[in-house]
Amino acid sequence: MCKVRGKNRFRLGFLVAVLLMFLSVGSVFGDDHMAHENSLYDRLGGLMPISVVVNDFIDVIVPDPFINQNPAVDEARHRVPAAYLKYQVTAMVCQVTGGPCQYTGRNMYDSHVHLNITEAEWDRMVVIFKDVLAKHQVPMTEQQELLDIIGSTKADIVTMK
């Protein structure tokens, strides 16, 4: 058995960390030659980058003053912890993009019907989501696929005209 001591242990740990970072950054920001062979989950870089984007998205959307003008949404923001939203949305994005996660939360209609979400609030959410994706340099093809997935839920979420 090989024992790693002192500086060598640090170097080995550092090399492993750099390698993992390189692999995840490469897959998040484009490896276009593999994009057609991999699921959206793989092309986004897997769970770590997805969770970072979801984290940032929730951090921006939860305090958004326009969306919180809706009293039902504002009340829900005070009742449902952001950490719980981050967990649930990360699991959902992981699953719907082809990853190994299993979303166990409620369906979109049941989760949102009581919030009386309007078309304008939906549009604001989409703008915020696009901004977060751009901030993280998610490639346009993957951005569009994510927006298409989100768009497929609109009828269940927007209940007020």
PLY file of the C-alpha trace (Angstrom):
ply
format ascii 1.0
element vertex 161
property float x
property float y
property float z
element edge 160
property int vertex1
property int vertex2
end_header
0.00 0.00 0.00
1.27 3.45 -0.90
1.20 6.02 1.90
1.02 9.70 1.11
2.47 12.01 3.75
2.79 15.71 4.48
3.31 17.91 1.41
2.63 14.99 -0.91
-0.82 14.45 0.64
-1.58 18.14 0.09
-0.35 17.97 -3.51
-2.39 14.86 -4.24
-5.52 16.43 -2.74
-4.91 19.63 -4.67
-4.42 17.72 -7.93
-7.63 15.76 -7.39
-9.54 18.98 -6.65
-8.14 20.70 -9.75
-8.95 17.68 -11.90
-12.54 17.56 -10.62
-12.94 21.28 -11.15
-11.54 21.05 -14.68
-13.86 18.18 -15.58
-16.96 19.92 -14.24
-16.13 23.31 -15.76
-15.43 21.74 -19.13
-18.75 19.96 -19.19
-20.76 22.97 -17.99
-19.40 25.44 -20.47
-19.46 23.53 -23.59
-17.58 20.39 -24.65
-19.54 20.73 -27.90
-18.06 17.61 -29.46
-19.84 15.52 -26.81
-23.04 17.59 -26.54
-25.01 15.52 -29.03
-24.14 12.30 -27.21
-24.99 13.37 -23.67
-28.18 14.19 -21.82
-28.93 17.79 -20.94
-27.95 16.86 -17.38
-24.50 15.78 -18.61
-24.10 18.83 -20.83
-24.91 21.09 -17.88
-22.12 19.41 -15.93
-24.17 17.30 -13.55
-25.51 17.97 -10.10
-22.89 20.40 -8.81
-23.30 23.11 -11.50
-27.07 22.61 -11.57
-27.26 23.16 -7.81
-25.12 26.32 -8.08
-27.39 27.80 -10.76
-30.54 26.86 -8.83
-29.05 28.35 -5.66
-28.38 31.66 -7.40
-31.80 31.65 -9.09
-33.62 31.16 -5.78
-31.45 33.83 -4.13
-32.57 36.33 -6.78
-36.21 35.35 -7.20
-37.20 35.01 -3.53
-36.64 38.69 -2.62
-37.75 40.05 -6.03
-40.01 43.03 -5.25
-42.15 42.70 -8.40
-43.03 39.06 -7.78
-43.54 39.69 -4.07
-46.20 42.29 -4.83
-48.43 39.25 -5.15
-49.64 38.76 -1.53
-49.94 34.97 -1.90
-46.36 34.69 -3.15
-45.07 37.05 -0.47
-46.78 34.98 2.23
-45.33 31.77 0.82
-41.84 33.30 0.81
-42.11 33.80 4.57
-43.52 30.32 5.18
-41.34 28.15 2.90
-37.58 28.33 3.56
-35.38 29.16 0.57
-33.19 26.17 1.39
-36.17 23.86 0.88
-36.96 25.48 -2.47
-33.34 25.08 -3.53
-33.40 21.40 -2.65
-36.68 20.70 -4.44
-35.86 22.72 -7.56
-32.39 21.16 -7.80
-33.89 17.66 -7.59
-36.49 18.53 -10.20
-33.99 20.06 -12.65
-31.67 17.11 -12.13
-34.46 14.65 -12.93
-36.06 16.43 -15.91
-32.68 16.95 -17.59
-31.88 13.24 -17.48
-29.93 13.03 -14.23
-30.14 10.43 -11.49
-32.13 12.51 -8.99
-35.69 11.68 -8.03
-38.00 14.66 -7.48
-40.53 13.75 -4.80
-42.32 17.07 -4.39
-45.81 18.02 -5.48
-46.68 18.56 -9.12
-46.46 22.08 -10.53
-50.19 22.74 -10.43
-50.61 21.72 -6.79
-47.47 23.66 -5.83
-48.59 26.91 -7.46
-52.39 27.07 -7.83
-52.86 28.87 -4.49
-50.25 31.51 -5.45
-52.42 33.16 -8.14
-49.43 33.70 -10.41
-50.00 36.11 -13.30
-48.53 36.23 -16.79
-46.44 39.26 -15.78
-45.01 37.40 -12.76
-44.21 34.42 -15.00
-42.45 36.74 -17.47
-40.42 38.27 -14.63
-39.36 34.79 -13.48
-38.22 33.93 -17.01
-36.13 37.12 -17.21
-34.49 36.31 -13.87
-33.82 32.73 -14.97
-32.25 33.87 -18.26
-30.05 36.35 -16.37
-28.82 33.64 -13.99
-28.11 31.26 -16.88
-26.16 34.00 -18.68
-24.22 34.82 -15.51
-23.10 31.20 -15.37
-22.32 31.15 -19.09
-24.67 28.28 -19.82
-24.47 27.73 -23.60
-27.43 28.95 -25.67
-28.51 25.47 -26.77
-28.78 24.30 -23.17
-30.45 27.56 -22.13
-33.12 27.03 -24.77
-33.68 23.43 -23.70
-34.12 24.56 -20.09
-36.51 27.33 -21.16
-38.52 24.80 -23.19
-38.78 22.54 -20.14
-39.88 25.46 -17.96
-42.30 26.62 -20.65
-44.00 23.23 -20.58
-45.07 23.94 -16.98
-46.55 27.38 -17.61
-50.18 26.23 -17.92
-49.92 24.61 -14.48
-48.30 27.63 -12.83
-49.95 30.72 -14.35
-53.51 30.67 -13.05
-54.41 34.37 -13.21
-54.80 36.28 -16.43
0 1
1 2
2 3
3 4
4 5
5 6
6 7
7 8
8 9
9 10
10 11
11 12
12 13
13 14
14 15
15 16
16 17
17 18
18 19
19 20
20 21
21 22
22 23
23 24
24 25
25 26
26 27
27 28
28 29
29 30
30 31
31 32
32 33
33 34
34 35
35 36
36 37
37 38
38 39
39 40
40 41
41 42
42 43
43 44
44 45
45 46
46 47
47 48
48 49
49 50
50 51
51 52
52 53
53 54
54 55
55 56
56 57
57 58
58 59
59 60
60 61
61 62
62 63
63 64
64 65
65 66
66 67
67 68
68 69
69 70
70 71
71 72
72 73
73 74
74 75
75 76
76 77
77 78
78 79
79 80
80 81
81 82
82 83
83 84
84 85
85 86
86 87
87 88
88 89
89 90
90 91
91 92
92 93
93 94
94 95
95 96
96 97
97 98
98 99
99 100
100 101
101 102
102 103
103 104
104 105
105 106
106 107
107 108
108 109
109 110
110 111
111 112
112 113
113 114
114 115
115 116
116 117
117 118
118 119
119 120
120 121
121 122
122 123
123 124
124 125
125 126
126 127
127 128
128 129
129 130
130 131
131 132
132 133
133 134
134 135
135 136
136 137
137 138
138 139
139 140
140 141
141 142
142 143
143 144
144 145
145 146
146 147
147 148
148 149
149 150
150 151
151 152
152 153
153 154
154 155
155 156
156 157
157 158
158 159
159 160
